[in-house]
Amino acid sequence: MVSELPEPLPGDAARLDQLAAQWRDTPPSARLEVEQAAAALRANPSPETGAALMDALRRAGISGDATPPDQAP
């Protein structure tokens, strides 16, 4: 399965650092909501639980957009 992973792009490490910083700044209640939604997705993978996780991330202020803010249109 590891052989199927794409090669990292030059900006990937910076983007991961950005996401980590956002996560550290997220209030505990929002983090808990995201963690619970992620656990629900792991326990029962479905479009609904996936959407619930994305909603929780959005409410927590964590963007799913892979475009760094300085490169956004």
PLY file of the C-alpha trace (Angstrom):
ply
format ascii 1.0
element vertex 73
property float x
property float y
property float z
element edge 72
property int vertex1
property int vertex2
end_header
0.00 0.00 0.00
2.87 2.39 0.69
3.92 2.13 -2.95
0.61 3.76 -3.93
1.34 6.98 -2.04
2.24 9.98 -4.21
5.61 11.64 -3.88
5.47 14.71 -1.60
5.43 18.06 -3.36
7.74 20.90 -2.30
5.04 22.76 -0.33
3.64 19.73 1.50
5.75 20.08 4.66
4.85 23.76 4.97
1.15 22.97 4.57
1.35 20.29 7.26
3.06 22.80 9.56
0.21 25.24 8.87
-2.42 22.63 9.71
-0.57 21.68 12.90
-0.51 25.33 13.98
-4.24 25.67 13.27
-4.91 22.53 15.32
-2.87 23.83 18.28
-4.89 27.08 18.22
-8.26 25.30 18.03
-10.36 25.55 21.22
-10.63 22.29 23.21
-14.38 21.96 22.59
-13.90 22.19 18.82
-10.99 19.73 18.97
-13.19 17.28 20.84
-15.91 17.61 18.20
-13.38 16.90 15.42
-11.92 13.94 17.32
-15.39 12.47 17.90
-16.34 12.92 14.24
-13.06 11.26 13.17
-13.72 8.33 15.52
-17.23 7.97 14.08
-15.78 7.90 10.55
-13.24 5.22 11.51
-15.95 3.13 13.19
-18.48 3.50 10.37
-17.00 4.81 7.10
-19.77 6.36 5.04
-20.51 9.52 3.09
-22.50 10.79 6.07
-19.73 10.30 8.63
-17.21 11.76 6.18
-19.40 14.83 5.71
-19.83 15.13 9.49
-16.04 15.19 9.91
-15.64 17.83 7.21
-18.37 19.91 8.89
-16.64 19.60 12.28
-13.33 20.67 10.73
-15.00 23.64 9.06
-16.66 24.71 12.32
-13.28 24.40 14.06
-11.81 26.78 11.49
-9.54 24.17 9.94
-9.56 24.52 6.20
-9.62 21.53 3.89
-8.23 23.73 1.14
-4.78 22.56 0.13
-3.89 25.96 -1.36
-1.63 27.96 0.96
-3.23 31.33 1.83
-0.43 33.27 0.11
-1.18 31.41 -3.14
-4.98 31.63 -3.04
-6.66 33.39 -5.97
0 1
1 2
2 3
3 4
4 5
5 6
6 7
7 8
8 9
9 10
10 11
11 12
12 13
13 14
14 15
15 16
16 17
17 18
18 19
19 20
20 21
21 22
22 23
23 24
24 25
25 26
26 27
27 28
28 29
29 30
30 31
31 32
32 33
33 34
34 35
35 36
36 37
37 38
38 39
39 40
40 41
41 42
42 43
43 44
44 45
45 46
46 47
47 48
48 49
49 50
50 51
51 52
52 53
53 54
54 55
55 56
56 57
57 58
58 59
59 60
60 61
61 62
62 63
63 64
64 65
65 66
66 67
67 68
68 69
69 70
70 71
71 72
